[in-house]
Amino acid sequence: MISISSILYPNDSTYNGKELRLKQQYFFVSATIQDVLAAFKEQCLPWEQFPEYVAVETANDSQHTFQLNDTHPAVAIPELIRLLVDREHVTLDDAIQITSRCMNYTNHTILPEALEMWDVELFNRLLPRHLQIIYTLNDRLMQEVQKHFPDEGRMCSVLSIFEESSPKRIRMANLCIAFCHRVNGVAELHTGILTSRVFHDFYRLFPEKFINITNGITPRRYARSLR
């Protein structure tokens, strides 16, 4: 555990570095989710009430339990589904619905480091059950895409969680957008870039998911608050 948690964001320019980073992301995500689940179970409430139990109301009328800041904690999506299905014996359909109601995704930057992609081979070696869940989620996403864009064949490859490259990779941003309750940028301009350019095709599919949340305040407003 010390080797996993001693250095935050280890250098991932090598295979060993990538492996350590994925282990680290999973370690922190799983520990957090299991802690929240344990507290919820003490209330003896039905699982369908889990999103309400842990929700936080925001000014944007958005409820969230887990705020995924960029894609680093995106493995939280298959991890919560895994825990609900494999440990708590919730049905897969209910687990996916609960998870989607619990997660919000914030994109802080459109730079590549914030849009992580994991090699399927590495992911399968470390988290095979999670990869199985992601394949299931992608199947459901592709059905939704085909239903909304029956005449646009390219949309399946664009919106798929999997990039059919060599090596094949998992697009964690696509996973987040498809199975989170809300997606936001950190400024009005930034959110506009996401909806008009970076994630435009997802915006066409899920326009209701995209909201704007301004991150921080302007220097002028901060200076005025100090008076």
Secondary structure, DSSP 8 states (H G I E B T S, - for coil): -HHHHSSSS---SSHHHHHHHHHHHHHHHHHHHHHHHHHHHTTT--GGGHHHHH-EE-TTS-EESEEEETTTTTTHHHHHHHIIIIIT---HHHHHHHHHHHEEEE----SGGGS-EEEHHHHHHH-HHHHHHHHHHHHHHHHHHHHH-TT-THHHHHH-SEE-SSS-EEEHHHHHHHH-SEEEESSHHHHHHIIIIITHHHHHH-GGGEEE---S--HHHHHHHT-
